[in-house]
Amino acid sequence: MPKKFTINSTWGSGFYEAAQYLNSKPDPEELIIWTNSTAVCHFFKGRCINKNKINLEIVKPDYFVISKRGAIKMSKRFIFVDENLSKKSSEYYFDNIDNNYEWKIDINQRPENYVKIVKNEE
């Protein structure tokens, strides 16, 4: 099928690669990630969270793994329970795609269809 007609919405596109990147970090078993798709959790050695609310007094993710598909769904975003405890708003991690990611893969070489890893700046 020509690239302009290709539709790719499989559950794992880019998440295996994201997990491998995180697993290559020192002590990946100690890392905590928040993700808007639990597909990455099947491959990641550390702890995954997927709740819509993050209480920084209880858990502080090291990274956010965000897919474009999940980011456009409001139910697949998070908010900080107490915004006063965070340096950045949760929107920063979703809306600043060009400037704040540590790692990114474009699905089918399309920048608008991605999985990115953002380091928590808290």
N, C-alpha and C positions, 0 to 999 in steps of 0.2 A: 504494500500500500504506500502511496506517496507520503512523504513526511508531512505535508500540509493537511493530510487527512488522518494521520495517526492519532488515535485516542489512547492515552495511557493513564489508567486510573487504578492500577493494581495496588494491592495493599502494601507491597514491599518495595516499590521503586525508590531507590536511594537510601532506604533505611538500613539495609545491610551495610552499605558503604559508610554511613554515618556511625553505625555501631563499631565498625572496624577502626575508624578514626579515633573514637573515644576509647576503645579497648587498647589502642597503642599508647595512650597516656600512662604515666607512672601510676601504679596502684589503681587500676580502673575499678576494682571491686569496691573501693572506697568512695567512688564518685556517685553523685546523685544528679539525675537529670529529670527535668519536666519535659513532657512531649505531648504534642497534640495528636499523635498517632501511636498507639501501643505497638505497632509493628516493629519499631526499633528495639523494644524491650525483649523481644525474642532472641536477639543477637547480642545484646549489651550485657557485660559482666557485672555492672554495678546495679544500683537501685533506680527504678523508674517510678515517677509519679505522673498522674494524668488528671488530677482533680482540677476543677475550675477555679478554686480558691487556694491560694498559697499563704499559709500563716508562717511568716519568717521567724517567729518565736519558736516554732516547732520544727520546721524543716527549711533548709536553705539549699536550693539546687545549685550545683556547680555550673551546669549548662542547661540551655533550653534547646530542644530539637524541634524545629518548626517546619512544617511543610506548607506550601502555598495552599494546597487543597484544604488542609485543616485550618489555616489562618483565615480563609474567607468565610468559614463557618463560625459564627459568634459563639456557638457552644463549645468550640474547640480552642478558645482563648482562655487565659487565666486572668485573675485579678489578685492583687495583694490584699489580704484581709485588712491590714493596717498600712495604708499608704505612707504614714509617717515613718515607718521602719525601713522604707526602701528609698534608694537614691534615684532610681529611675521609675517611671510609670510602667505598667505592664505593656502599654501601647508602644513604648520605645522598642521592645523586643520584637514586635510584629511589623511595625510600620517603617522602620529605618533599615530596610533590607540592603541597601547599597553600601552602608557604612559600618554596620556593627557586627557582622558575622566573623567568626573565626574560621569556619569551614563551610563550603557550599557545593552542592552538586546540582547541575541543571539537568532535569529529566528530558531526555531526547534532545539535548543541546538547546533547550529553550529556557532562557533566563527567567521568563515569567512562570515557569513550572519548576519549583525547586524544593530541596530539603536543605535547611541550613542549621548550623550549630552556632549558638551565641553564648559567649561566656557571661555568666551572671556578674554584674558589676556591683552587687550589694556588698 
